[in-house]
Each structure stands twice: as C-alpha cells, then as structure tokens.
Amino acid sequence: MCFQNITVTPDRMIFQSIFNDNRDIPTPEQKELMPDDSFADDYWWTYQITNAMYAALIVSLWACVEGYLKGLLSVCRGVRNLKKKVPYKFDAIKDSFLKEMDINLEQLPRYSTINAIRILNNSFKHSEGYYLPETGKSHTQIAHHLLTKWKCISNRFVELKAIDYDKLPIQELVFTCGTFFEGLSEQIKKNLKGLGDVS
C-alpha cells in the first residue's frame, strides 16, 4: 500500500490515510454498510491486513516450491555429473527438467495448482495483488477450474481484478504441493534408472 499521509489518533489508534490507488478505497456499497468513518477505517484496515497475511503465506509457499524444484534439479545434475549452475527463473528450471531429465513439469498431475501459486505470488509481489492475465499467454493465467473453485477474484472494479488471498484454501494448496512433488520424485527416480545412473 502506498501512503501519502498517515495520522494516528491516540485515543482509538485509528489510521486515517490518503491512498495513492483506488484499490484501498471502499466501494460506495461498502461505505453504506458502515456506520461511521471510524468503523470504516477499522474495517478496511482489518481487511487489508488479513489479505496481506494470507498473501504472505502464498509468497512463502512459492518460495518453498521454487527452492525444492531447484534442489531436485541440483541433485539430478549431481547424480549425472552435470556441472551446471541451477537456473534462477522458473521457465529455465522447467526447460532444464525437460532437456536434462525428459520431464515436462506441465504434464505432471497438479501442475495447474503449482502454476497458480506462482501467479498468485507474482501478482502480490509485482502487481499489488491484482490478477492481470494476458490473452494468449498461458503462463500468466490461472486455470479456469481453479478460479471457479476458489472464488478468489474480486470484481470491485471493472478493469482491475483484485485477489482476495484470504479466500484461498491454504491447507489444500500445501497438500497439493506435496502430491506434485511425490509425482515428480517418482518420475525422477524412474528416469534416472532408465539412464543407468542409479540402481
């Protein structure tokens, strides 16, 4: 959130602020439901903080996923005596698994959820929590069945699609990551055996 001015009233510790973007301003419908400005400030700050906390869980989850992928790739390269630096970008990691291990991550079960976590992470870190898919670029799009299931995209504004991170099923996402990595680990073992690198 970007602030131009913040004041705190000591008696109630209510933040009153002027925001740089419209995302942080309640809609007229939301304002009608709020009895006074003090309650509106409390309500909006509670929402913002709660949403940011859930977004932080997604960022943390993606860091774990990305770190685990890099670790697996590093182990595969070590077993095969490939002296290469592990790539930094996700697309390069996917390409490395495909070229070096003959594993297409996109074809593994639960990949759509892994990709969604990546997009949700990037949306929070680089797009202020807005979902901004690009037409014809699947790497920017969360699978439709997941969006329908999670109902996490807010339509508060016509052009902007704010993500309600607090609606995401965090525990389910964690379990799904585990399932994805079990499948990937099994595929790695199978492929390494086929290459004669492991017994």
C-alpha positions in Angstrom: 0.0 0.0 0.0 1.3 3.5 -0.8 0.5 6.3 1.6 0.8 10.0 1.0 -0.3 11.0 4.6 -0.9 9.0 7.7 -2.2 10.3 11.0 -2.9 8.3 14.2 -5.4 9.3 16.8 -4.0 8.2 20.2 -7.4 7.6 21.8 -8.6 4.9 19.4 -5.4 4.3 17.3 -7.4 4.6 14.1 -5.4 5.1 11.0 -6.7 7.7 8.6 -4.9 7.9 5.3 -5.0 9.1 1.8 -4.1 6.3 -0.7 -2.4 6.5 -4.0 -4.6 3.9 -5.7 -8.3 3.2 -5.8 -7.9 -0.4 -4.6 -7.7 0.6 -1.0 -10.9 2.8 -1.1 -14.1 1.0 -0.1 -16.8 1.0 -2.8 -20.0 3.1 -2.3 -21.9 0.0 -1.4 -19.4 -1.0 1.3 -19.5 2.5 2.7 -23.3 2.4 3.1 -22.9 -0.7 5.2 -20.5 1.1 7.6 -22.0 3.2 10.4 -19.3 5.9 10.6 -15.8 6.8 9.3 -14.1 5.3 12.3 -15.6 1.9 11.8 -14.9 2.2 8.1 -11.2 2.7 8.8 -11.1 -0.2 11.2 -13.0 -2.5 8.8 -10.8 -1.6 5.9 -7.5 -1.9 7.8 -8.6 -5.3 9.1 -9.4 -6.5 5.6 -6.1 -5.2 4.2 -4.0 -6.8 6.9 -5.9 -10.1 6.8 -5.5 -10.2 3.0 -1.8 -9.4 3.2 -1.2 -12.1 5.8 -2.8 -14.7 3.5 -0.8 -13.3 0.6 2.4 -13.7 2.7 1.5 -17.4 3.1 1.3 -17.8 -0.7 4.7 -16.0 -1.2 6.2 -18.3 1.4 4.7 -21.4 -0.2 6.0 -20.4 -3.6 9.5 -19.8 -2.1 9.4 -23.4 -0.8 8.2 -24.8 -4.1 10.8 -22.9 -6.1 13.5 -23.9 -3.6 12.5 -27.6 -3.7 12.5 -27.6 -7.5 16.0 -26.1 -7.6 17.2 -28.6 -5.0 15.8 -31.6 -7.0 17.4 -30.2 -10.2 20.7 -29.8 -8.4 20.6 -33.4 -7.1 19.7 -34.7 -10.6 22.7 -32.8 -12.0 25.0 -34.1 -9.3 23.9 -37.7 -9.9 24.5 -37.3 -13.6 27.8 -35.4 -13.1 26.5 -32.3 -14.9 28.4 -29.3 -13.8 25.9 -26.6 -14.4 24.6 -23.8 -12.3 20.9 -24.1 -11.3 18.9 -21.5 -13.2 17.1 -18.7 -11.4 14.0 -18.3 -13.5 11.1 -20.7 -13.4 10.9 -21.1 -17.2 14.6 -22.0 -17.2 14.0 -24.6 -14.4 11.2 -26.1 -16.4 13.4 -26.2 -19.6 16.2 -27.9 -17.6 13.9 -30.6 -16.3 12.7 -31.2 -19.8 16.1 -31.2 -21.6 18.2 -33.0 -18.9 15.6 -35.4 -17.3 13.0 -35.7 -20.0 10.4 -34.5 -17.5 7.8 -32.0 -18.6 6.6 -30.4 -15.4 3.5 -29.1 -17.1 2.3 -32.6 -17.7 2.6 -33.8 -14.1 -0.5 -34.1 -12.0 -1.3 -30.9 -10.0 0.9 -28.7 -12.1 -2.0 -26.3 -12.7 -2.1 -25.6 -8.9 1.7 -25.1 -8.8 1.4 -22.6 -11.7 -1.5 -20.9 -9.9 0.6 -20.5 -6.8 3.4 -18.9 -8.9 1.0 -16.5 -10.5 -0.6 -15.6 -7.1 2.9 -14.9 -5.7 3.9 -12.8 -8.7 0.6 -10.9 -8.5 1.1 -9.9 -4.9 4.8 -9.0 -5.3 4.7 -7.3 -8.7 1.1 -6.2 -9.4 -0.1 -5.1 -5.9 -2.4 -8.1 -5.6 -4.1 -7.7 -8.9 -4.7 -10.7 -11.2 -3.6 -9.5 -14.7 -3.7 -12.4 -17.1 -2.5 -11.7 -20.7 -4.5 -13.1 -23.6 -2.7 -15.9 -25.3 0.0 -16.2 -22.6 -0.9 -19.3 -20.6 2.0 -18.6 -18.1 0.1 -15.6 -16.9 -3.3 -17.4 -16.5 -4.6 -19.4 -13.6 -6.6 -22.4 -14.8 -10.3 -21.6 -15.0 -11.4 -24.6 -12.9 -9.2 -23.3 -10.1 -10.6 -19.7 -10.2 -14.1 -21.1 -10.3 -13.4 -23.4 -7.3 -11.5 -20.8 -5.2 -13.7 -17.7 -6.0 -10.7 -15.5 -5.0 -11.0 -12.8 -7.7 -12.9 -9.7 -6.6 -14.9 -7.7 -9.1 -14.8 -4.5 -7.1 -13.6 -2.6 -10.2 -14.4 -3.3 -13.8 -10.8 -3.1 -15.2 -9.0 -4.5 -12.2 -9.2 -8.0 -10.7 -8.1 -7.8 -7.1 -7.2 -11.1 -5.5 -8.8 -12.0 -2.2 -6.0 -14.1 -0.8 -8.0 -14.9 2.3 -10.4 -17.0 0.2 -7.6 -19.4 -0.9 -7.6 -22.9 0.6 -4.1 -22.7 2.0 -4.0 -26.1 3.6 -5.3 -27.7 0.4 -2.6 -25.8 -1.6 0.1 -27.2 0.7 -1.1 -30.8 0.4 -1.4 -30.3 -3.4 2.3 -29.2 -3.5 3.2 -32.4 -1.6 1.3 -34.5 -4.1 3.0 -32.7 -7.0 6.5 -33.3 -5.6 5.8 -37.0 -4.8 4.9 -37.5 -8.5 8.0 -35.5 -9.6 10.3 -37.5 -7.3 8.9 -40.8 -8.7 9.4 -39.6 -12.3 13.0 -38.5 -11.5 13.8 -42.0 -10.0 12.3 -43.7 -13.0 14.1 -41.6 -15.5 17.5 -41.8 -13.7 17.2 -45.6 -13.6 16.5 -45.6 -17.3 19.7 -43.6 -17.9 21.6 -46.2 -15.8 22.6 -43.6 -13.2 21.0 -45.2 -10.2 20.4 -48.8 -9.1 
